[in-house]
Amino acid sequence: DASTMVAPSAHTAGSTSTAPAFAAMMFGTFVLTQMLLISTVTGVAARRLRKIKKDNQRLRSLSAQLSQTNQHKDQFLTRVSHEMRTPLNAIHGYLQLLGRRDDLPKEAAEHIDHAGNSCTHLLGIINDLLDYAQIRQGQFTLTFQATHLPDLIEKAHLILQAQASQKQLAYTCIGHRDLPAWVLVDPERLTQILLNLLGNAIKFTQQGHVELHTQYQPETPTRGMLHLSIKDTGPGIPASLQAGIFQPFFQKRATPSAGASLSLQGNGLGLSITESLLRAWQGKIQLESTVGQGSTFRVSIPVTCVPAPETTAANSESAWSAAPEMRILIVDDHGMNRMIAAATIRKDLPQSRIDEAENGEQALQKMATQHYDIVLMDILMPDMSGIEVLQTVRKTYPRPYRDVKTLAFTANLDAHIQGQCEEAGFDGFIPKPFNAQSLIQTLIRTGANAPAGLQEVLP
């Protein structure tokens, strides 16, 4: 019995001695497995992190390339538009001069009128592209000045009278004579808004009417809201398209039911630019439209009422003949631009004396030895910019030469260029292509404000 009991004790002791070794082996295996797992996960994470860094670097490089490409595109657009405006300025100017002749045959006058309309249309396309580029760059600005509101609205409305008459549409302007006379607005931008909306209404309306309704809602003694409504009896805009109609390059497709043709398709920027203008103006635009019944665009713009300017003599053609003799220097590297500007000035201000300079160096030489009442200064020239020329004159020339009234005569009037011109001491701007009447009015107004006594130094 005793021997029988010894054997189980020995077996139990052997089993007990192998248990720690087995446990240690299992623990080691577990630790090794964990280390391998951690190593594997760490390796995967490291590879993924390297891939993410590489992808981020590639995206940053691509973003930089896209940004540079976008800048080059905007620079290209500005340069090309300037080069397009240069010949367009000559075409537009000579058409204006020809159209004012009294000895033209009726057919020739009609041809000139049609050519002028096409030139204006092309200029509108260029302006839209430039406006769109400025909006994208955040350089969109408004220039407010005292403006006779009823006259501005009436003139903008009359610009499209011929187009409406050709389609035999009833074309009316209602309520503009009940508006405040003088307000602070950006006249060019307000005209642009009206022409965009009225032009679209006429374009897509085949029969019936296009109406412009105006109303002023006072909020304080000097401030209020100007409300404009453009109503047409065109095909209307489906509800599914109304949400995107103010997006850039949106175009409503011409359909047989609309009675439209592909010739009605524009560049798709008009409404987008109009909305951007109104947003910058703290105004708004709304659309109401029913298919088959027509559309109504409602515009609201805040305006400030101001007293009438002390004198408006320079705005009257009857005052042109009484304008004093002025010596004018035209600085432009394009001979055609100088020719058309000189011809326009000589026609309406024949008593003026005109000199020309074809680059910045010639301008400096002439302005150093002769006093001019007004200088029309091109901005982009091959040897030096018009801004550099005027900076030199303002800083280094003695009086009275450094005080000469100088107008920026340029096709590039974005916010950046305007700011540089104002810092350099320019007294105003004349955009190219220029309007003959606006050019003469600006010259008379600027010449009338010239410092007293400067005429004495004229040779």
C-alpha positions as CSV (number, residue, x, y, z in Angstrom):
1,D,0.0,0.0,0.0
2,A,2.8,2.3,0.8
3,S,4.5,1.8,-2.5
4,T,1.2,2.3,-4.3
5,M,0.8,5.8,-2.7
6,V,4.4,7.0,-3.7
7,A,3.9,6.8,-7.5
8,P,1.0,9.4,-7.7
9,S,3.1,11.9,-5.7
10,A,6.0,11.7,-8.1
11,H,3.7,12.2,-11.1
12,T,2.1,15.2,-9.5
13,A,5.5,16.7,-8.8
14,G,6.6,16.3,-12.4
15,S,3.4,17.9,-13.7
16,T,3.9,20.8,-11.4
17,S,7.5,21.4,-12.5
18,T,6.5,21.6,-16.2
19,A,3.6,24.1,-15.7
20,P,5.8,27.2,-15.2
21,A,7.9,26.4,-18.2
22,F,4.8,26.0,-20.3
23,A,3.3,29.2,-19.0
24,A,6.6,31.0,-19.7
25,M,6.6,29.6,-23.2
26,M,3.0,30.7,-23.8
27,F,3.8,34.2,-22.3
28,G,6.8,34.5,-24.5
29,T,4.8,33.5,-27.5
30,F,2.1,36.0,-26.6
31,V,4.7,38.8,-26.2
32,L,6.4,37.9,-29.4
33,T,3.1,37.8,-31.2
34,Q,2.2,41.3,-29.7
35,M,5.6,42.6,-30.8
36,L,5.2,41.3,-34.3
37,L,1.7,42.7,-34.4
38,I,2.9,46.1,-33.2
39,S,5.8,46.1,-35.6
40,T,3.4,45.2,-38.4
41,V,0.9,47.9,-37.5
42,T,3.7,50.4,-37.0
43,G,5.1,49.6,-40.4
44,V,1.7,49.9,-42.1
45,A,1.1,53.2,-40.3
46,A,4.5,54.5,-41.3
47,R,4.0,53.5,-44.9
48,R,0.5,55.1,-44.8
49,L,1.9,58.3,-43.2
50,R,4.6,58.5,-45.9
51,K,2.0,58.0,-48.6
52,I,-0.2,60.8,-47.0
53,K,2.8,63.1,-46.8
54,K,3.7,62.4,-50.4
55,D,0.1,62.9,-51.5
56,N,-0.1,66.2,-49.5
57,Q,3.1,67.4,-51.1
58,R,1.8,66.5,-54.5
59,L,-1.5,68.3,-53.8
60,R,0.4,71.4,-52.5
61,S,2.5,71.4,-55.7
62,L,-0.7,70.9,-57.8
63,S,-2.4,73.7,-55.9
64,A,0.5,76.0,-56.4
65,Q,0.6,75.2,-60.1
66,L,-3.2,75.8,-60.4
67,S,-2.9,79.1,-58.6
68,Q,-0.1,80.2,-60.9
69,T,-2.0,79.1,-63.9
70,N,-5.0,81.0,-62.7
71,Q,-2.9,84.1,-62.2
72,H,-1.5,83.7,-65.7
73,K,-5.0,83.3,-67.0
74,D,-6.1,86.5,-65.4
75,Q,-3.0,88.4,-66.6
76,F,-3.6,87.0,-70.1
77,L,-7.2,88.1,-70.0
78,T,-6.2,91.6,-69.0
79,R,-3.5,91.9,-71.6
80,V,-5.6,90.5,-74.4
81,S,-8.6,92.6,-73.5
82,H,-6.3,95.7,-73.6
83,E,-5.0,94.7,-77.0
84,M,-8.5,94.2,-78.2
85,R,-9.7,97.5,-76.9
86,T,-6.9,99.4,-78.7
87,P,-8.2,98.8,-82.3
88,L,-11.7,98.8,-81.0
89,N,-11.2,102.3,-79.7
90,A,-10.2,103.5,-83.2
91,I,-13.2,101.7,-84.8
92,H,-15.6,103.0,-82.2
93,G,-14.3,106.6,-82.4
94,Y,-14.3,106.9,-86.2
95,L,-17.8,105.4,-86.4
96,Q,-18.9,108.1,-83.9
97,L,-17.3,110.8,-86.0
98,L,-18.8,109.5,-89.2
99,G,-22.2,109.1,-87.7
100,R,-22.3,112.8,-86.8
101,R,-21.8,113.9,-90.3
102,D,-24.8,115.6,-92.0
103,D,-23.8,114.8,-95.6
104,L,-24.1,111.0,-95.4
105,P,-26.5,109.1,-97.7
106,K,-29.2,107.4,-95.8
107,E,-28.0,103.9,-96.6
108,A,-24.4,104.8,-95.5
109,A,-25.7,106.2,-92.3
110,E,-27.6,103.0,-91.6
111,H,-24.5,100.9,-92.3
112,I,-22.5,103.0,-89.9
113,D,-25.2,102.7,-87.3
114,H,-25.2,98.9,-87.6
115,A,-21.4,98.8,-87.4
116,G,-21.6,101.0,-84.3
117,N,-24.1,98.6,-82.7
118,S,-21.8,95.6,-83.4
119,C,-18.8,97.5,-82.0
120,T,-20.8,98.3,-78.9
121,H,-21.8,94.6,-78.6
122,L,-18.2,93.5,-78.8
123,L,-17.2,96.0,-76.2
124,G,-19.9,94.6,-73.9
125,I,-18.5,91.1,-74.3
126,I,-15.0,92.3,-73.4
127,N,-16.3,94.3,-70.4
128,D,-18.2,91.3,-69.1
129,L,-15.1,89.1,-69.3
130,L,-13.1,91.8,-67.4
131,D,-15.8,92.2,-64.8
132,Y,-16.0,88.5,-64.2
133,A,-12.2,88.4,-63.8
134,Q,-12.3,91.3,-61.3
135,I,-15.1,89.6,-59.3
136,R,-13.0,86.4,-59.1
137,Q,-10.0,88.4,-57.9
138,G,-12.0,90.4,-55.4
139,Q,-11.1,93.6,-57.1
140,F,-14.7,94.7,-57.9
141,T,-15.4,98.3,-56.9
142,L,-18.1,100.8,-57.1
143,T,-17.5,104.5,-57.8
144,F,-20.3,106.7,-56.4
145,Q,-21.0,110.2,-57.7
146,A,-23.8,112.7,-57.8
147,T,-26.1,111.7,-60.7
148,H,-29.4,112.9,-62.1
149,L,-31.3,109.7,-61.6
150,P,-34.4,110.3,-63.9
151,D,-32.1,111.3,-66.8
152,L,-29.8,108.3,-66.3
153,I,-32.7,105.8,-66.3
154,E,-34.3,107.5,-69.3
155,K,-31.1,107.4,-71.3
156,A,-30.3,103.8,-70.4
157,H,-33.8,102.9,-71.5
158,L,-33.5,104.7,-74.8
159,I,-30.3,102.9,-75.7
160,L,-32.3,99.8,-76.5
161,Q,-35.3,101.6,-78.0
162,A,-34.2,100.7,-81.6
163,Q,-33.9,97.0,-80.7
164,A,-37.3,96.9,-79.2
165,S,-38.8,98.8,-82.2
166,Q,-37.2,96.3,-84.7
167,K,-39.2,93.5,-83.0
168,Q,-42.3,95.7,-82.8
169,L,-42.5,95.4,-79.0
170,A,-44.3,97.9,-76.8
171,Y,-41.3,99.4,-74.9
172,T,-42.1,101.7,-72.0
173,C,-40.5,103.3,-68.9
174,I,-42.8,104.2,-66.1
175,G,-42.3,106.3,-63.0
176,H,-38.8,107.6,-63.5
177,R,-39.9,111.2,-63.4
178,D,-41.2,110.7,-59.9
179,L,-37.8,109.7,-58.6
180,P,-35.5,111.9,-56.5
181,A,-33.5,114.2,-58.9
182,W,-29.9,113.8,-57.6
183,V,-28.6,110.8,-55.8
184,L,-25.2,109.2,-55.1
185,V,-24.8,106.1,-57.3
186,D,-22.3,104.5,-59.6
187,P,-23.8,105.7,-62.9
188,E,-21.9,103.2,-65.1
189,R,-22.8,100.2,-63.0
190,L,-26.5,101.2,-62.7
191,T,-26.6,101.7,-66.4
192,Q,-25.0,98.3,-66.8
193,I,-27.6,96.6,-64.6
194,L,-30.4,98.2,-66.6
195,L,-28.9,97.3,-70.0
196,N,-28.3,93.7,-68.9
197,L,-31.9,93.2,-67.7
198,L,-33.6,95.1,-70.4
199,G,-31.4,93.6,-73.1
200,N,-32.3,90.0,-71.9
201,A,-36.0,90.9,-71.8
202,I,-35.9,92.2,-75.4
203,K,-33.8,89.3,-76.6
204,F,-36.2,86.6,-75.5
205,T,-39.5,88.4,-76.1
206,Q,-40.9,87.9,-79.6
207,Q,-44.2,89.8,-79.1
208,G,-46.0,91.8,-76.5
209,H,-44.2,94.3,-74.3
210,V,-41.1,95.0,-72.2
211,E,-41.7,97.5,-69.4
212,L,-39.4,99.2,-66.9
213,H,-41.1,100.3,-63.7
214,T,-39.3,102.5,-61.2
215,Q,-40.2,103.5,-57.6
216,Y,-38.4,105.2,-54.7
217,Q,-39.2,104.2,-51.1
218,P,-37.8,106.7,-48.6
219,E,-36.4,105.3,-45.3
220,T,-34.9,108.5,-43.9
221,P,-35.0,112.1,-45.1
222,T,-31.9,111.4,-47.3
223,R,-31.8,107.7,-47.8
224,G,-34.1,105.1,-49.4
225,M,-34.5,102.2,-51.7
226,L,-34.6,102.4,-55.5
227,H,-36.9,99.7,-56.9
228,L,-36.6,98.7,-60.5
229,S,-38.9,96.1,-62.2
230,I,-38.3,94.8,-65.7
231,K,-41.4,92.9,-67.0
232,D,-41.7,91.1,-70.3
233,T,-44.1,88.8,-72.1
234,G,-41.5,86.4,-73.2
235,P,-41.5,82.6,-72.9
236,G,-40.8,82.5,-69.2
237,I,-38.2,80.5,-67.3
238,P,-39.1,77.0,-65.9
239,A,-38.9,76.6,-62.2
240,S,-36.2,74.0,-62.6
241,L,-33.9,76.6,-64.2
242,Q,-34.6,79.5,-62.0
243,A,-32.2,78.4,-59.2
244,G,-29.2,78.4,-61.5
245,I,-30.0,81.4,-63.7
246,F,-27.5,83.7,-61.8
247,Q,-24.6,81.2,-62.1
248,P,-21.7,82.2,-64.4
249,F,-22.0,81.0,-68.0
250,F,-25.6,79.9,-67.5
251,Q,-27.5,80.0,-70.8
252,K,-31.1,79.3,-71.3
253,R,-31.4,77.1,-74.3
254,A,-33.3,78.4,-77.2
255,T,-36.4,76.3,-78.0
256,P,-38.9,76.4,-80.8
257,S,-41.6,77.2,-78.2
258,A,-39.6,80.2,-77.1
259,G,-39.4,81.5,-80.7
260,A,-35.7,82.0,-80.2
261,S,-32.7,81.1,-82.1
262,L,-29.1,80.4,-81.4
263,S,-28.3,84.0,-82.2
264,L,-29.9,84.9,-78.9
265,Q,-27.2,83.0,-76.9
266,G,-24.8,85.3,-75.2
267,N,-21.8,84.6,-73.0
268,G,-23.9,83.7,-70.0
269,L,-22.3,86.3,-67.7
270,G,-24.8,89.1,-67.7
271,L,-27.1,88.0,-64.8
272,S,-24.1,86.6,-62.8
273,I,-22.4,90.0,-63.0
274,T,-25.6,91.8,-62.3
275,E,-26.1,89.8,-59.1
276,S,-22.5,90.4,-58.1
277,L,-22.9,94.2,-58.7
278,L,-26.0,94.3,-56.5
279,R,-24.4,92.2,-53.8
280,A,-21.5,94.7,-53.7
281,W,-24.0,97.5,-53.6
282,Q,-25.9,95.8,-50.7
283,G,-28.9,95.5,-53.0
284,K,-30.7,92.4,-54.2
285,I,-32.5,90.9,-57.3
286,Q,-35.5,88.6,-57.4
287,L,-37.1,86.7,-60.3
288,E,-40.7,85.9,-60.8
289,S,-41.5,83.9,-63.9
290,T,-44.2,81.6,-65.4
291,V,-43.7,79.6,-68.5
292,G,-45.7,81.0,-71.3
293,Q,-46.5,84.2,-69.5
294,G,-43.3,86.1,-69.1
295,S,-40.8,87.1,-66.5
296,T,-40.3,89.9,-64.0
297,F,-36.9,90.8,-62.5
298,R,-37.1,93.0,-59.4
299,V,-34.1,95.0,-58.3
300,S,-33.7,96.9,-55.0
301,I,-30.7,99.3,-54.5
302,P,-30.0,101.6,-51.5
303,V,-29.4,105.2,-52.6
304,T,-28.6,108.5,-50.9
305,C,-30.2,111.8,-52.0
306,V,-27.9,114.8,-52.4
307,P,-28.3,118.4,-53.4
308,A,-27.9,119.3,-57.1
309,P,-24.3,120.2,-58.1
310,E,-23.5,123.9,-58.2
311,T,-23.0,123.9,-61.9
312,T,-23.7,121.6,-64.8
313,A,-22.5,123.9,-67.5
314,A,-19.9,121.4,-68.7
315,N,-22.6,118.9,-69.3
316,S,-24.3,121.1,-71.9
317,E,-23.3,121.0,-75.6
318,S,-24.2,124.7,-75.8
319,A,-21.3,125.4,-73.4
320,W,-18.7,123.7,-75.6
321,S,-18.4,126.5,-78.1
322,A,-17.8,128.9,-75.1
323,A,-15.1,126.7,-73.6
324,P,-11.8,128.6,-73.2
325,E,-8.8,127.7,-75.3
326,M,-7.0,124.8,-73.9
327,R,-3.6,123.2,-74.6
328,I,-3.9,119.5,-74.5
329,L,-1.2,116.8,-74.7
330,I,-2.2,113.3,-75.8
331,V,0.2,110.6,-74.7
332,D,-0.3,107.2,-76.3
333,D,2.0,104.6,-77.9
334,H,-0.6,103.7,-80.5
335,G,-0.8,106.3,-83.3
336,M,-4.4,105.4,-84.1
337,N,-5.5,106.2,-80.6
338,R,-3.9,109.6,-80.7
339,M,-5.4,110.3,-84.1
340,I,-9.0,109.5,-83.1
341,A,-8.7,111.4,-79.8
342,A,-7.3,114.5,-81.5
343,A,-9.9,114.4,-84.3
344,T,-12.7,114.1,-81.7
345,I,-11.4,117.0,-79.7
346,R,-10.8,119.2,-82.7
347,K,-14.4,118.7,-83.9
348,D,-16.1,119.8,-80.7
349,L,-13.3,122.1,-79.3
350,P,-11.8,123.6,-82.4
351,Q,-10.2,126.4,-80.4
352,S,-8.0,123.9,-78.5
353,R,-4.3,123.3,-79.3
354,I,-3.2,119.7,-79.3
355,D,0.2,118.1,-78.9
356,E,1.1,114.5,-79.1
357,A,3.7,112.2,-77.5
358,E,4.1,108.5,-78.5
359,N,5.9,107.3,-75.3
360,G,6.7,108.2,-71.7
361,E,10.1,109.8,-72.5
362,Q,8.6,112.2,-75.1
363,A,5.8,113.1,-72.6
364,L,8.4,114.0,-69.9
365,Q,10.3,116.2,-72.4
366,K,7.2,118.1,-73.5
367,M,5.8,118.4,-70.0
368,A,9.1,119.8,-68.7
369,T,9.2,122.7,-71.2
370,Q,5.5,123.5,-71.9
371,H,2.6,123.9,-69.6
372,Y,-0.6,122.0,-70.6
373,D,-4.1,122.6,-69.3
374,I,-4.8,118.8,-69.6
375,V,-2.8,115.7,-70.4
376,L,-4.4,112.5,-71.6
377,M,-2.0,109.9,-70.4
378,D,-2.0,106.3,-71.5
379,I,-1.1,103.8,-68.7
380,L,0.6,100.9,-70.6
381,M,3.5,102.1,-72.8
382,P,6.6,100.2,-73.9
383,D,9.3,102.4,-72.3
384,M,7.6,103.5,-69.0
385,S,4.1,103.5,-67.7
386,G,1.9,106.5,-67.5
387,I,1.9,106.1,-63.7
388,E,5.7,106.4,-63.7
389,V,5.6,109.4,-65.9
390,L,3.1,111.3,-63.7
391,Q,5.0,110.3,-60.5
392,T,8.1,111.8,-62.0
393,V,6.3,115.0,-62.9
394,R,4.6,115.4,-59.6
395,K,7.8,114.8,-57.5
396,T,10.5,116.5,-59.5
397,Y,9.1,119.1,-61.8
398,P,8.7,122.8,-60.6
399,R,5.5,124.6,-60.5
400,P,3.4,125.1,-62.6
401,Y,4.4,122.1,-64.6
402,R,4.0,119.6,-61.8
403,D,0.4,120.8,-61.2
404,V,-0.9,119.9,-64.6
405,K,-4.3,118.3,-64.7
406,T,-3.8,114.7,-65.9
407,L,-6.4,112.1,-66.9
408,A,-5.7,108.4,-67.2
409,F,-6.5,107.5,-70.8
410,T,-6.6,103.7,-70.7
411,A,-8.4,100.5,-71.5
412,N,-7.6,98.9,-68.2
413,L,-9.5,100.4,-65.3
414,D,-9.6,97.6,-62.8
415,A,-9.5,98.4,-59.1
416,H,-5.7,97.8,-58.8
417,I,-4.9,100.2,-61.7
418,Q,-7.3,102.8,-60.4
419,G,-5.7,102.7,-56.9
420,Q,-2.2,103.2,-58.5
421,C,-3.5,106.1,-60.6
422,E,-5.0,107.8,-57.6
423,E,-1.8,107.4,-55.6
424,A,0.2,108.9,-58.5
425,G,-2.0,112.0,-58.6
426,F,-4.3,111.5,-61.6
427,D,-7.3,113.8,-61.7
428,G,-9.7,111.4,-63.4
429,F,-10.2,108.6,-65.9
430,I,-11.2,108.4,-69.5
431,P,-11.8,104.7,-70.5
432,K,-11.0,103.4,-74.0
433,P,-13.0,103.0,-76.2
434,F,-14.2,106.5,-75.2
435,N,-17.6,108.1,-75.7
436,A,-17.1,111.3,-77.6
437,Q,-19.6,113.3,-75.6
438,S,-18.2,112.1,-72.3
439,L,-14.6,112.9,-73.4
440,I,-15.5,116.5,-74.2
441,Q,-17.5,117.0,-71.0
442,T,-14.6,115.6,-68.9
443,L,-12.1,117.9,-70.7
444,I,-14.3,121.0,-70.1
445,R,-15.0,120.1,-66.5
446,T,-11.3,119.3,-65.8
447,G,-10.1,122.4,-67.6
448,A,-12.5,124.6,-65.7
449,N,-11.0,123.4,-62.4
450,A,-7.4,124.1,-63.4
451,P,-5.4,126.2,-60.9
452,A,-5.8,130.0,-61.5
453,G,-3.0,131.8,-63.2
454,L,-1.5,128.8,-65.1
455,Q,-2.5,130.2,-68.4
456,E,0.1,132.9,-68.0
457,V,3.0,130.4,-68.7
458,L,1.7,129.3,-72.1
459,P,4.2,130.2,-74.8
